[in-house]
Amino acid sequence: MLKRSREKAASELFAALYPRLAGWCRRLVDDDETAHEIASEAFTRLWARWTAVAEPRGFLYVTAANLVRDHWRKLERERSAVRRATTEAAVRPPPEQADPSVRLLVQALPERLRVPILLHYYADMPVREVSVLTGRKEGTVKADLHAARELLRAHLRRSLDHTL
Amino acid sequence: MITHSDEGPDFDPDDPLAVILRPASDYLGPPVGRYEAIRRRASRRRLLRTAAGAGVACAVAACIMLPLRLAAPDAPVSPAVPLAPPPASTPSAPPASPEPVRPRPTERTATPSPATSESPTRRPSPSRTSTPAETPTAPPTVSDEPPRVFDEPSAVREP
């Protein structure tokens, strides 16, 4: 009986959150397959935990954000390896620099500012929820968001200056 | 002092940031069978974690118990019957002869039946029955010595 109700709750949670989480991931990784992989891994970690997670949505998004960051780092390592291997890439700047995407802008943020931005803007979570998830005070989260926006704005301005 | 709006963003709608930081609105439906696959993978991982936890617990328990086991004294020694020295009153003679063995059975048979009281006249007290050190000592002294005494006068053979 308990198992069946738990299974039902898990199924409902999956139906409600997976499409949105996977869509959010796709926006960050620009690849359907990777987005599915990341979203699936986040759900796997949620359900493989010993204790029940009090806030599954927040847990899923933070886990997905960490996985996205790992994916970016892996991509960056591969890119730098390719850049080192080929002389052509060293002469010509990579195309992402000319047209900065959300992904690159978020990637440029320090770790401390990245998670609040990801959760607040991309996962559409209120500041209070972000503060609970990150373990920071609400005022700190607001200050982090503000600092992140300023940094992003500066990055954006710089990249626009490059394109003009 | 930081002064910015808390919930709402502090940029205009036509700010490029507003476009970049818009909330995710696109959805990506799960492929067929993805839910079951995730559930299976999660349960497998949970099982693995349980096994690993049990293994670690066993290893820790072994690490704690082993030094204690080694430090503790060996198996409890069964209390051995102390070998009492022979009583000072009796003459010390080697109880090696087979003769002392003989009196023991007679003594045992004798003690339960007090009716046959004639043969064990020398040992009337039943309390002295079982001590092995005492029983052999008394008879041997009597039985051993005579042969030697008889052997010595070998003057018969000399001529």
Interface residues (C-beta under 8 A of the other chain):
Chain A: A10 S11 F14 Y18 P19 R20 A22 G23 W24 C25 R26 R27 D32 A35 H36 A39 S40 F43 T44 R45 L46 W47 A48 W50 V102 L105 I117 Y121 Y122 A123 D124 P126 V127 E138 K142 A143 H146 R149 L152 R153 L156 L160
Chain B: I2 H4 D6 E7 P9 D10 F11 D15 P16 L17 I20 L21 R22 P23 A24 S25 D26 Y27 L28 G29 P30 P31 R34 Y35 A37 I38 R39 R41 A42 S43 R45 R46 R49
